[in-house]
């Protein structure tokens, strides 16, 4: 998102929705990183802000959001179940925090990390 989004008389700066998505995704057990670990994981470890690379958000005509999320996950999790949990966590976070309804959440698993 590159421009402000207006929701119920409230204006959201660019990046706010992506940050909410990133935080919600990172709180789901089994998610190793949002986006590519090499691109965002190391940077995320060094900064206080959550990484928003690997997240795309678009609003449709009705104001509902279409979210695309790229993640790396830990080995041993059932991927369809993890994706369903991610979809629900993201939809709940956006509805509760900013009152935005989600039309779709597309999850792309870009990699699997193994425990060290």
C-alpha positions as a Python dict, from the first residue, in 0.01 Angstrom:
ca = {
    (1, 'X'): (0, 0, 0),
    (2, 'X'): (139, 334, -95),
    (3, 'X'): (-132, 574, 13),
    (4, 'X'): (-335, 645, 324),
    (5, 'X'): (-637, 424, 386),
    (6, 'X'): (-952, 572, 537),
    (7, 'X'): (-1155, 349, 765),
    (8, 'X'): (-1457, 471, 961),
    (9, 'X'): (-1326, 828, 967),
    (10, 'X'): (-976, 718, 1065),
    (11, 'X'): (-680, 761, 831),
    (12, 'X'): (-413, 489, 838),
    (13, 'X'): (-63, 573, 720),
    (14, 'X'): (105, 348, 465),
    (15, 'X'): (258, 45, 630),
    (16, 'X'): (22, 27, 927),
    (17, 'X'): (-184, -261, 787),
    (18, 'X'): (132, -445, 680),
    (19, 'X'): (276, -405, 1029),
    (20, 'X'): (-40, -550, 1185),
    (21, 'X'): (-23, -845, 943),
    (22, 'X'): (346, -900, 1022),
    (23, 'X'): (292, -900, 1398),
    (24, 'X'): (-10, -1133, 1373),
    (25, 'X'): (181, -1375, 1149),
    (26, 'X'): (491, -1380, 1369),
    (27, 'X'): (277, -1470, 1672),
    (28, 'X'): (155, -1792, 1506),
    (29, 'X'): (344, -2097, 1629),
    (30, 'X'): (540, -2254, 1345),
    (31, 'X'): (617, -1934, 1156),
    (32, 'X'): (994, -1885, 1134),
    (33, 'X'): (985, -1550, 952),
    (34, 'X'): (771, -1327, 738),
    (35, 'X'): (920, -1288, 392),
    (36, 'X'): (1254, -1444, 312),
    (37, 'X'): (1479, -1509, 612),
    (38, 'X'): (1785, -1386, 426),
    (39, 'X'): (1617, -1062, 320),
    (40, 'X'): (1407, -984, 625),
    (41, 'X'): (1499, -1221, 905),
    (42, 'X'): (1843, -1084, 982),
    (43, 'X'): (1724, -725, 951),
    (44, 'X'): (1425, -800, 1175),
    (45, 'X'): (1658, -935, 1444),
    (46, 'X'): (1855, -609, 1443),
    (47, 'X'): (1565, -362, 1441),
    (48, 'X'): (1272, -299, 1671),
    (49, 'X'): (1017, -280, 1389),
    (50, 'X'): (859, -596, 1248),
    (51, 'X'): (961, -682, 893),
    (52, 'X'): (693, -608, 635),
    (53, 'X'): (873, -743, 329),
    (54, 'X'): (679, -1030, 181),
    (55, 'X'): (342, -869, 257),
    (56, 'X'): (110, -719, -3),
    (57, 'X'): (-227, -567, 79),
    (58, 'X'): (-489, -442, -163),
    (59, 'X'): (-839, -309, -95),
    (60, 'X'): (-1128, -404, -321),
    (61, 'X'): (-1424, -185, -422),
    (62, 'X'): (-1613, -281, -106),
    (63, 'X'): (-1321, -188, 122),
    (64, 'X'): (-1231, -549, 204),
    (65, 'X'): (-866, -645, 197),
    (66, 'X'): (-683, -903, -9),
    (67, 'X'): (-363, -998, 175),
    (68, 'X'): (-71, -1187, 22),
    (69, 'X'): (183, -1320, 270),
    (70, 'X'): (517, -1493, 210),
    (71, 'X'): (653, -1689, 508),
    (72, 'X'): (917, -1938, 604),
    (73, 'X'): (804, -2203, 851),
    (74, 'X'): (964, -2444, 1090),
    (75, 'X'): (994, -2811, 997),
    (76, 'X'): (737, -3041, 1153),
    (77, 'X'): (420, -2834, 1113),
    (78, 'X'): (130, -2943, 894),
    (79, 'X'): (129, -2674, 626),
    (80, 'X'): (-247, -2660, 548),
    (81, 'X'): (-324, -2629, 920),
    (82, 'X'): (-57, -2363, 967),
    (83, 'X'): (-192, -2167, 668),
    (84, 'X'): (-547, -2183, 809),
    (85, 'X'): (-423, -2059, 1148),
    (86, 'X'): (-236, -1775, 976),
    (87, 'X'): (-543, -1673, 777),
    (88, 'X'): (-758, -1661, 1089),
    (89, 'X'): (-498, -1473, 1297),
    (90, 'X'): (-453, -1209, 1027),
    (91, 'X'): (-826, -1162, 968),
    (92, 'X'): (-893, -1135, 1343),
    (93, 'X'): (-608, -888, 1401),
    (94, 'X'): (-719, -656, 1121),
    (95, 'X'): (-1083, -666, 1226),
    (96, 'X'): (-1012, -605, 1595),
    (97, 'X'): (-735, -346, 1561),
    (98, 'X'): (-858, -131, 1272),
    (99, 'X'): (-1204, -259, 1180),
    (100, 'X'): (-1103, -387, 836),
    (101, 'X'): (-1264, -700, 692),
    (102, 'X'): (-1052, -942, 496),
    (103, 'X'): (-1175, -1090, 169),
    (104, 'X'): (-879, -1326, 124),
    (105, 'X'): (-541, -1419, 267),
    (106, 'X'): (-308, -1599, 29),
    (107, 'X'): (-19, -1776, 202),
    (108, 'X'): (302, -1866, 20),
    (109, 'X'): (549, -2091, 202),
    (110, 'X'): (886, -1986, 59),
    (111, 'X'): (1100, -2209, 277),
    (112, 'X'): (1130, -2447, 566),
    (113, 'X'): (1377, -2395, 849),
    (114, 'X'): (1513, -2674, 1063),
    (115, 'X'): (1590, -2640, 1434),
    (116, 'X'): (1955, -2567, 1505),
}
